[in-house]
Amino acid sequence: MHPPEPFLPYGRQTISEDDIAAVVNVLRSPYLTQGPTVPAFEQAVAAIVGANYSVAVNSATSALHVACLALGLEPGDRLWTSPITFVASANCARYCGAAVDFVDIDPATGLMSMAALAAKLEQAELKGTLPKVVVPVHLCGTSCDMASIAALADRYGFAVLEDASHAIGGCYQGEPVGNCRHSAICVFSFHPVKIITTAEGGLATTNDPHLAQRMADLRSHGITKDAARFERPAPGPWSYEQQDLGYNYRMTDLQAALGLSQLQRLDQIVVERQRLLDQYRHMLAGLPLQLLEIPQDVSSSLHLAVIRLEDPTPTHHRSVFDGLRAAGIGVQLHYTSVHLQPYYRRLGFREGDFPEAEAYTSNAISLPLFPGLQESDQLRVADTLTTLLSP
């Protein structure tokens, strides 16, 4: 009798001996939290993506929150985002007391539809309900059409906040995601299943010094120790001022050390992910499914390998999903459409509001994809799918 196949997760961190040594070096240093490593990590990320400033925090959710606050989002304002995303892309608006709405997706890419965005903005202008902030989501590491979004932002007067939680290491029109050429702020995630990890952590890039300073203040209780910025004379060298109601969203030096080490392998990691996706394309050819498309002017960092089943029925989707899980393959759905979550239903959203997003939720499956995934693992996924999808 053959032993059961080992469980194959959809994503997994890769930790090297250099990563371990970098963290141990911080443990042996005088600083575990607010030392020199966080600024070094911020500078390294800014240099890699081509942004003027970066602000590291304890999660991408925190980065989205302080970014919204820095952009002045408040009660009475509106934020629009994609319904196919993690809930944090919408929740950041609610933290600020703002309203949330969604823009349906392009079914081929899973990304925010430019046609839907343009049409919704035109109607919102007539109704006086334009958004203050739009959050395009770079699903699976694939950049949205940022030049088109920026053109609409210029026309309608909203700020663009990129949710690039999946997308560090990706490019749009030959330039790194995160350079903020077409946005005010861009946010990355360093959760363990993302492209690189700091265990938990996030970071916001921007080219605006005022936004950078505002986010840096908000991540640390709204406090500044810069006497030149004090509102009252400093009584002594111990002085600091709380100038706003901020949060404890700081990243630690331990986390930043891991991130700095992982950054050295960023290009290698993305190349490996691209090779694995190419193998899936070959192995899955001819099956009744489609991998999400990547636009020609985009180089995706490929955080996720998402297939969409051609049979749109929910029972088929559940059967294939359960069959893969029963075979020890830890597939996942990224994501259930946010507007159908109970919290957002209570805000008035219903089935039928965003049909393309709802169709996506009913037939999308994320396959295992991470550095170190073996060809034999991919063949196991492909063989299981072939069996499950056979007539």
URDA-V293910 format. One record per backbone hydrogen bond with DSSP energy under -1.0 kcal/mol. NH is the residue of the N-H (numbers start at 1). CO is the residue of the C=O. Records with the same first field share a line. If there is no record, write none. Layout:
NH=CO ; CO
//
This chain:
8=328
20=16
21=17
22=18
23=19
24=20
25=21
26=22
27=23
28=24
29=26
35=33
40=36
41=37
42=38
43=39
44=40
45=41
46=42
47=43
48=44
49=45
50=46
51=46
53=206
55=204
57=202
58=249
63=59
64=60
65=61
66=62
67=63
68=64
69=65
70=66
71=67
72=69
73=68
77=74
79=99
80=133
81=101
85=83
89=86
90=87
91=87
92=88
93=90
94=90
95=91
97=94
98=93
99=77
101=79
103=81
106=111
110=106
113=104
117=113
118=114
119=115
120=116
121=117
122=118
123=119
124=120
125=121
126=122
127=123
128=124
129=124
132=78
133=78
134=159
135=80
138=163
139=137
141=138
142=139
146=144
149=145
150=146
151=147
152=148
153=149
154=150
155=151
156=152
157=153
159=132
161=134
162=185
163=136
164=162 ; 187
167=164
170=167
171=299
172=175
173=297
175=172
177=170
179=176
184=160
185=160
186=205
187=162
188=203
190=201
194=191
198=190
200=198
202=57
203=188
204=55
205=186
206=53
212=208
213=209
214=210
215=211
216=212
217=213
218=214
219=215
220=217
221=247
222=217
223=220
224=241
229=226
230=227
239=236
241=224
243=222
246=244
247=218
249=219 ; 247
253=32
254=32
256=252
257=253
258=254
259=255
260=256
261=257
262=258
263=259
265=262
266=263
269=265
270=266
271=267
272=268
273=269
274=270
275=271
276=272
277=273
278=274
279=275
280=276
281=277
282=278
283=279
284=280
287=284
289=287
290=308
292=306
293=108
298=295
299=171
301=141
303=140
307=365
308=290
309=363
310=288
317=313
318=314
319=315
320=316
321=317
322=318
323=319
324=320
325=321
326=322
327=323
328=325
329=324
330=8
331=329
332=366
338=83
340=337
341=338
345=341
346=342
348=345
349=344
353=350
358=354
359=355
360=356
361=357
362=358
363=360
364=360
365=307
366=332
367=305
369=10
373=370
378=374
379=375
380=376
381=377
382=378
383=379
384=380
385=381
386=382
387=383
388=384
389=385
//
